[in-house]
Amino acid sequence: MKKGRILNKRLNQIIADMGHGDLLVISDAGFPVPNDEKRVDLAIEADKPGIFEILDLIVSDLVYERCIVAEEQKKFNQPLYGQIEGLIDRCPIETLPYDDFMALAKSSAKYVVRTGALEPWGNIILCSGIDAPVWFQKPGVITPDFYKKRASYKEKK
């Protein structure tokens, strides 16, 4: 039996397949997934599983360097935004106007994890990163200024 938190085979596969800079969308139930190859459909009924539940699970196993939500989420769905803000600690949460967010999510997502969430502006984009503290630890390697914050990140236990 696998030791980590994620038991879903397809979810494990897509996380393992993410490369530096790839985008992963965690979507609500209504997100228009462009094709089945990109989709990991976890929805089982209304609000199950929820966005935050799946985000918490994914960030426990994915190194990310960006988190993007729609500006409207921050303005009109403060309960969800507050949960995300409390969980995301590797980077600041970026916001985009809804139309720009959706254009980016639909055109650039490597994968979409669909939840059963009925959340207004509930979609989240995670951009896969490198584990900078590991990459910049070797003797003689110089950490450039733009990587210093990421290279000093400590995992929560």
Secondary structure, 3 states (H helix, E strand, C coil): CCCCCCCCHHHHHHHHHCCCCCEEEEECCCCCCCCCCCEEECCCECCECCHHHHHHHHHCCCCEEEEEEEHHHHHHCHHHHHHHHHHCCCCCEEEECHHHHHHHHHHHEEEEEECCCCCCCCCEEEEECCCHHHHCCCCCCCCCHHHHHHHCCCCCC
